[in-house]
Amino acid sequence: MRIYLLFLSLFFITINSFAQRNYSKIENLQNFDQKKIHFGYYFGVNNYNYKLDYKVNPEKRTLIGDQVGINVGLIGDLRLRKNLNLRFEPGLYTNKSEIVFYERGEFTKNTDTLRSIKSTYIHFPILIKYSAKRYNNIKPYVLGGLSTSFNLSSNQNSPEDNNNGVFRLKTNSFYYEIGFGIDFYLQYFKFSPSVRGVFSLKNEIVPDLDSNSPWTGNIDKMSSRAIFINFSFH
């Protein structure tokens, strides 16, 4: 979490730095927004966590430790009308989480209380971007939409479960996304830092074969929550 806060601080420092440099009254890339279609790419960081719903309220809740992961991807942008764009941003997202189990069940080894989730997502968001009026070389915007992803490390079809040290998640999930960012029009390209919240609409956990499993028996629903910080170039 401290590393994530460091990246978040870096994000706002970057915005402030570019904002100070782009108050020039000489507009860069004056015809850029008139293009019907344009392309770009992005890289950034992510922070995945999970929302857990329980069948029976436990004495101690399961603890999920998250880490900062990496995002890379491409951007396709279609101009629908002035200040309104449709965006497709396919990308590759990697992350790792650790789950510590406290609730019911007796574990024979301390290692049984800890499970690691290594995830590699192919992410496909379709977003609507609404921009404010451009001021010199700066234009803030908000965006939102729906997305789906395929977790290449989900272990959904694994015949082994937590009894063998394998924590399983569903391969495919669906999300809604909301966020904001700022377009900075530089001399030769447009730079766009953004922050986005991503919320799963689907139960992603694959329960163990034993319905009374101490790992998954009391979990009714497990849904991802994530924050993306992306730096885009067009």
C-alpha positions in Angstrom: 0.0 0.0 0.0 2.9 2.4 0.7 4.3 1.8 -2.7 0.8 2.5 -4.2 0.6 5.8 -2.3 4.0 6.7 -3.7 2.8 6.2 -7.2 -0.4 8.1 -6.5 1.7 11.0 -5.2 3.8 10.8 -8.3 0.7 11.0 -10.4 -0.4 14.3 -8.8 3.1 15.7 -8.9 3.2 14.9 -12.6 -0.1 16.6 -13.2 1.0 19.7 -11.3 4.3 19.8 -13.2 2.7 19.5 -16.6 0.0 22.0 -15.7 2.5 24.6 -14.7 4.3 24.2 -18.1 1.2 24.2 -20.2 -0.5 27.5 -19.3 1.1 29.0 -22.4 -1.3 30.9 -24.6 0.3 29.3 -27.7 -1.8 26.3 -28.4 0.0 23.1 -29.4 -1.6 20.5 -31.7 -4.5 22.8 -32.5 -6.2 20.3 -34.9 -5.6 17.2 -32.9 -9.1 16.9 -31.6 -10.6 17.2 -35.0 -9.3 13.7 -36.0 -12.1 11.2 -36.3 -9.9 8.3 -35.1 -6.5 8.4 -33.4 -4.4 5.8 -31.6 -2.0 5.7 -28.7 -0.5 3.5 -26.0 -0.3 3.6 -22.2 1.6 2.2 -19.3 1.0 2.5 -15.6 0.4 0.7 -12.3 -2.6 -1.1 -10.7 -3.7 -2.0 -7.2 -6.1 -5.0 -7.0 -8.1 -6.0 -3.9 -11.2 -8.1 -3.3 -14.6 -7.5 -1.6 -15.7 -10.6 0.3 -19.3 -11.4 1.3 -19.7 -14.2 3.8 -22.4 -16.8 4.3 -22.1 -16.5 8.1 -20.5 -13.5 9.8 -17.1 -14.7 11.0 -15.4 -13.8 14.2 -12.4 -12.6 12.3 -12.5 -11.6 8.7 -10.2 -12.9 6.0 -7.3 -10.4 5.4 -6.2 -9.6 1.8 -2.8 -8.1 1.3 -2.4 -6.3 -2.1 0.6 -5.2 -4.1 1.3 -2.8 -6.9 1.2 -4.4 -10.4 2.0 -3.2 -13.9 -0.3 -2.1 -16.8 0.6 -1.8 -20.5 -1.8 -1.5 -23.5 -3.0 0.3 -26.6 -5.6 3.0 -27.2 -8.1 3.4 -30.0 -10.2 6.6 -29.8 -13.2 7.4 -31.9 -14.6 11.0 -31.9 -18.4 10.9 -31.6 -19.0 14.6 -31.3 -17.3 17.6 -29.8 -15.8 16.7 -26.4 -17.3 13.2 -26.5 -15.2 10.1 -27.5 -15.5 6.3 -27.5 -12.4 4.6 -26.4 -11.1 1.0 -26.6 -8.1 0.3 -24.4 -7.0 -3.4 -24.5 -4.1 -4.1 -22.2 -2.1 -6.6 -20.1 -2.3 -6.2 -16.3 -0.3 -8.2 -13.8 -0.6 -8.3 -10.0 -0.2 -10.5 -6.9 -2.3 -10.7 -3.7 -2.0 -12.7 -0.5 -5.0 -14.0 1.5 -4.7 -14.8 5.2 -7.6 -17.0 6.5 -8.8 -16.4 10.1 -12.3 -17.7 10.0 -13.5 -21.1 10.9 -11.7 -24.3 10.3 -8.7 -26.0 11.8 -5.4 -25.8 9.9 -2.8 -28.4 10.5 0.1 -26.1 9.2 0.7 -22.4 9.4 1.2 -22.4 5.7 -2.4 -23.5 5.2 -3.6 -20.1 6.4 -1.9 -18.2 3.6 -2.7 -18.3 -0.1 -1.1 -16.3 -2.9 -3.0 -15.1 -6.0 -0.9 -14.3 -9.0 -2.9 -12.8 -11.7 -2.2 -11.9 -15.4 -5.2 -10.2 -17.0 -6.0 -9.5 -20.6 -8.3 -6.5 -20.1 -10.8 -5.1 -22.6 -12.6 -1.9 -21.6 -15.0 0.1 -23.7 -15.3 3.6 -22.3 -17.0 6.9 -23.0 -14.8 9.9 -22.4 -16.4 13.4 -21.8 -14.0 16.3 -21.9 -14.3 19.8 -20.5 -13.5 22.8 -22.7 -9.9 23.1 -23.6 -8.0 25.8 -21.7 -4.7 26.7 -23.6 -3.0 23.3 -23.6 -5.0 21.6 -20.9 -8.2 19.7 -21.0 -9.6 17.7 -18.0 -12.0 14.8 -18.6 -14.1 12.1 -17.0 -14.7 8.7 -18.4 -16.6 5.5 -17.6 -17.8 2.3 -19.1 -17.8 -1.5 -19.0 -15.1 -4.0 -19.4 -14.2 -7.7 -19.4 -11.0 -9.5 -18.6 -9.5 -12.9 -18.9 -7.3 -14.0 -16.1 -4.6 -16.3 -17.6 -3.5 -17.4 -14.1 -7.0 -18.1 -12.6 -6.6 -21.9 -12.1 -10.3 -22.2 -12.7 -10.0 -25.6 -14.5 -7.4 -27.0 -12.1 -8.4 -30.4 -10.6 -6.6 -29.3 -7.4 -8.0 -26.9 -4.8 -6.9 -25.4 -1.5 -6.3 -28.8 0.0 -3.4 -28.9 -2.5 -2.4 -25.3 -2.0 -4.2 -24.0 -5.1 -6.6 -21.0 -4.8 -8.9 -20.9 -7.8 -10.6 -17.9 -9.4 -12.9 -17.7 -12.5 -11.1 -17.0 -15.7 -13.6 -14.4 -17.0 -15.1 -11.4 -15.2 -17.1 -8.2 -16.0 -16.6 -4.7 -14.5 -17.8 -1.2 -14.6 -15.2 1.6 -14.6 -15.2 5.3 -13.7 -12.3 7.7 -13.6 -10.8 11.1 -14.5 -7.7 12.5 -16.1 -6.2 15.5 -17.9 -5.0 15.9 -21.5 -1.8 17.9 -21.9 -1.2 19.1 -25.4 2.6 19.1 -25.9 4.5 20.2 -28.9 4.6 16.8 -30.7 2.1 14.6 -28.8 -0.6 14.5 -26.2 0.1 13.2 -22.8 -2.8 12.0 -20.6 -2.4 10.8 -17.0 -5.6 9.3 -15.5 -6.9 7.5 -12.4 -9.7 4.9 -12.7 -11.7 2.8 -10.3 -12.7 -0.7 -11.5 -15.4 -2.8 -9.8 -16.3 -6.4 -10.6 -20.0 -7.3 -11.3 -19.4 -11.0 -10.9 -18.6 -13.5 -8.2 -15.0 -14.7 -9.1 -14.3 -17.4 -6.6 -14.3 -21.1 -7.5 -15.2 -23.0 -4.3 -13.3 -26.0 -3.1 -14.7 -29.4 -3.7 -15.5 -29.7 0.0 -18.5 -27.5 0.7 -17.2 -27.2 4.3 -13.7 -26.1 3.2 -12.1 -23.8 5.8 -10.8 -21.7 2.9 -13.9 -21.1 0.7 -16.8 -22.7 2.7 -17.9 -19.5 4.3 -17.2 -17.2 1.3 -20.5 -16.4 -0.5 -19.0 -14.0 -3.0 -15.6 -12.6 -3.9 -15.4 -9.6 -6.3 -12.3 -7.6 -7.5 -11.8 -4.0 -6.8 -9.0 -2.2 -8.4 -7.4 1.2 -9.0 -5.5 1.9 -12.3 -3.1 4.8 -12.7 -2.2 5.1 -16.4 0.0 7.4 -18.4 -1.2 7.7 -22.0 0.6 9.0 -25.1 -1.2 9.9 -28.3 
